[in-house]
Amino acid sequence: MTTNVTPDRADRPDLLVLAIGTATDIGKTWVGGRTLAHLRAGGVTVAARKPAQSFDPAEPGPLDAEVLAEATGEHPDAVCPPHRTYSVAMAPPMAAEALGLEVPTLAELTAELTWPAPLPEVGWVETVGGPRSPIAADGDAVDLADELDPDLVVLVADAGLGTVNAVLLSAGPFADVDLVVYLNRFDPDDGLHRRNRDWLVTREGLEVVVDPEALSERIRR
């Protein structure tokens, strides 16, 4: 039987990754699912957590927790507690309020963030929306990062128009954290995509990857 442990610094995965996006629907869950599946296939033990999630019941497709659970081999309820899953397409605290439910605090979400025993080598925590999108009544992804002290932040961004601005604005609060930018939907034959990547690397000094395999290798260093 799998047991859970608290998120104390001593009782956490060897490498704790916090996945954020520059905006909503940027592809964080797709990136997380592919990367974790690649790591797991390579023999790395992994687990994923999404402290809260919301969705539109009218839209088909799996929930974020279901995608991440399929990649890690966990149950979706272990990835995101059922009582933190909200059937309204709003930021979780807004969705909870709209549904007449208790609005979670950051302390409550982090207290519920538990890991399987034995502890995995890589733990992936996915946030919602962009860095300043509310995830709790009193906190966003930046606040969550302050609480969790991740070993690595993965910033998922689009590769097209507006990429440089979105990445720089989103990366700003994480200047003192080990950060890697993932350009999602990157097309090597697209000149703009290539120029955006090169600008971020050569002009801004950011580390950039463009596929799950490269991100997996970055995580395994």
Secondary structure by P-SEA (a helix, b strand, c coil): cbbbbcccccccccbbbbbbcccccccaaaaaaaaaaaaaaacccccccccccccccccccccaaaaaaaaacccccccccccccccccccaaaaaaaaccccccaaaaaaacccccccccbbbbbbcccccccccccccaaaaaaaacccbbbbbbbcccaaaaaaaaaaccccccbbbbbbcccccccaaaaaaaaaaacccbbbbbccaaaaaaaaac
